[in-house]
Amino acid sequence: MKVKINRNAAKVMNKMLNDPESEGKMIRVIITEQHGDHAHYALQFDNPTEHDEIVKTDKDIDILLDTRDADFLDGVWIQFFYVPEEGFVITNPSKGHHHH
């Protein structure tokens, strides 16, 4: 599976991973909601399980993806923006999406 991360997201994730609370954990992309051909995503700290693939990114950050949700997780793009508001935006360009 594949994951893309923009530079801002990589910086923020590295800070998160260096926090003592996240010691020994990895960042996982989870599906929070699914509607037909698209999904909504979030990040959380977790440990790998038997169903996970550890995906290496070009930013030297490994991401956990559950292979049982490969349809929606493969190709996910994690971005971090400072404007208009600070936060992660996680999309999957290979899947449908809608505008709020």
N, C-alpha and C positions, 0 to 999 in steps of 0.2 A: 504494500500500500504506500501511498505518497502523502506527504504533508508539506505545505509551503508556509514559511513564516517571513513576515516583513522585518526590516531592521529594527523598527521601534519595538515590535513584539518581542524580538530576540533579547533586546536590552532589558525590557521589563521582566521577561521570564527568567533571565539570568539572575536578576535581583531577587525574584521570588524563590528561586532554587537555592540561593545562598543564605536565605533566612533560616535560622536555627529550627523553626517549627516544621520546615519541609525537609529536614535532614533525612537522607536515605530514601526519599520519595521521588517520584517522577510526575511529570505533568501529563494528564489524560484529557483527551477531548471526549466529552460525553454528548449524547443527544438528549435535549431537554423536552423537545416536542417534535412530532412527525406529522406532516399533513400530505398525504398522497405522494407527490414526487419530490418533496423537499423537507428539510428538517431545520430545527434551531439547535444551536450548539452552546456549550459552556466548557470552561476549564476547571479541573480540580486536581488536587494532589492525590496520588494513589501509588500502590505497589502493583507490579505486574501479576497477572493471574494466568492460568493455563490457556485462557481464550484470547490472550493479548498478542499483538505484534508490536515490537518495539521499533518504531520508525525513525531512522536517522534523517535529520534535515541538513540542508546546506549551511545552517547557522550553528552547527555543533550542539544542538539541543535534541535529545531523544524524546519522542512523544509516544505515549501509550494509546493504542487503538484496539478496541474489541473487535476481533475478526467476525463475530456474529452480526455486527452492524456494518460490515464492509461496504455494502451498497451505498450507504450515506456518508461513511467516514473516509473512504478512499478518495484522495484528491482534495481534502479539506485545506482551506487557506486561512491562516491565523494572522490577523493584522491588529495593530494597536495604533489608535489615533489620539492625538491631543486636542484636536478641534473637530467639530463643534463642542464635543464633550470628551473627556478622557475615558478610554476604555477599549477593551478588545472587541473586534468585530470578526466573527468566524463564519465563513461561508464555504459552500462547495460549488465552484463554478461549473462542475460537470452535472450538477443537479438543478432542477428548477428552483426558483425562488420568487418571492413576492415582495412587494413594497408595502410597508405599513402606512 
